[in-house]
Amino acid sequence: MALALDDAAPDFTLPDQDEQPFRLSEHRGQRLLLVFYPGDDTPVCTRQLCDYRDGLEAFADLGVSVIGISADDAASHRAFREKHGLPFTLLSDPNLEVASKYDCKALIGMKRGVYLLDEEQRIRYRHVETVAVFRRKREELIEAIRQLG
């Protein structure tokens, strides 16, 4: 069954770019923007994450931390972060188990999806793309976050 607004976000633990565990439950009390994306250094994903990087101050002003999630491993994430100056955490979901929980597992690989979690880890905004070449632009997300208050 697909996740809906106000549902509790499924908990998970995934390794970050430094191979350290990131446990969602340890970030209760923070607003998080979970960004599921098909792959490091692919054209659309790079544009999407660089767009979020360029608007990081606006996200921070709204109290939101950006967390990227793809199937790529830690070494790929480190190289991708360094190449593009991405200041946010990137998590590895190699078996797409977390992507599956968040309706972002595709027939082949990962769908592009964005989830805003509030301080109680409830889903306040969700958008999962059916076509991988489309992406949520920073302005759309910032406007959606502002509307939540």
PyMOL commands that set and color helices and strands:
alter all, ss='L'
color gray80, all
select helices_A, chain A and resi 24-27+43-54+56-61+74-84+97-101+138-148
alter helices_A, ss='H'
color red, helices_A
select strands_A, chain A and resi 13-15+21-23+31-36+64-70+89-92+113-117+123-128
alter strands_A, ss='S'
color yellow, strands_A
deselect
rebuild
show_as cartoon
